[in-house]
Amino acid sequence: MARRLTGLRARGALFFDVDIDPALLGVTVSALLWMQVAPAHLDAVATALAGHDELAVVAATTGPTSLVAHALCRDAEALHHYLTRRVAWDAVTRIETAPVLRTYKAAATFHAG
């Protein structure tokens, strides 16, 4: 079994994600951010956001918003700083922010390939 797992990992068919309680890392505020982004800037904004340490997830969506992100911040002041200084870009025409009060289920990323 160990040899098979090693082979799957070597081929990139198997990988591991580690889930850590954000509170152990000093995170006390979790929020979902729904962003309206000009279509011409969607890929550039999403790629830039994907590099932000504050964001656990960045995904393109359809509907009234074009991106959704999950922010994990040290406290409310850090979230405020993030929203007003790190993502206050002209290409982001609107952000709706909703605090996450409790997570009932969290799923790992599925990579089809």
N, C-alpha and C positions, 0 to 999 in steps of 0.2 A: 504494500500500500504506500509506504514512504517513497519508494522509487517512482511509482505512478504520479504521486503528488509533485515530486521534484520535476518530472518530465512535463507535467501540465504547467507548472510555474515557469520553466525554462522556455516553453513555447508561447508564453503570454496568455494562455487560456485560463489561468487561475491567478487571482490576486487576492490580497487581504486588505480589508479596511478595519481600522481600529476606532471604536467609539469611546470617547472620553467624556465624562461628565464636565460640561463647560464651567460649572462652578469651581471645579478643582483648578481651573486655569484663570480664575478671577473674573469670569463672565457672570454678570448678574442681570443683564438686560438682553432679551432676545426680541427681534422684531422682523416682521415681513414687510418688504418694500416693493410696492407695485409702481413701476416707472413707465411713463409715456416718453418714448424716444422717437425723434424724427427718423423715418425709415432709412434715409441715406446715411445715418450715423449709427444704426443699430449694431452692426458687427463691431465697429470700433469701440463703442461704449461698452458692449458686453465683454469684449476682450480686455479692456482696461479694468472693468469691475472684477473680472475673474482673478486679477492679480492683487486685489485688496484683501489684506489679512482679516478685516472685519467681516467679510462675507463668507459664509459656509457654502452657499448655493447661489448660482446665477443661472437663470434659465429664460429662454425666449418663450413668449406666450402669444396668444391671439386675443382679440377682444379690445376693450378700451385701453389696455396697457400692453406694452410689447416686451417688457422684461419684468421678472420677479426675482427678488433676492432675499436671502435670509441673513440678517445681520446679527452678530454676536458681539456685544460691547461690555466693557468693564462696568459701566453705570449709565444712568440717563444722560449725564453731561457728555460722556464720550459718544453716545449715540447722536446727541445734538450737534456736537462738533463734526462728526462724520457727515451728517446730513447737510449742514450749512457750509462746510469747508471742503470736504473731499469729493462730494458728488453734485455740487452746485454748478453744473455745466450747462451751457446754452442748449446743447443737444438734448438734455433731459428737461422736457417741458413741464413735467408734473411728477410728483412722487406722493403716493399715499402710503402712510406708515401705520402699521397695526402691531401693537405689542403682543407677543406670544405669552399668554398667562400660564399655560400648562401644555406640555406635549404628551399626547396619549400614545402615539406610535411614530417612530422614526425609521425610515427604510434606507438601506444602503443603495448606492448607485449601481444600476445594472448596465453593464457594457455588452451590447450584442456585437458579435463580431465574426 
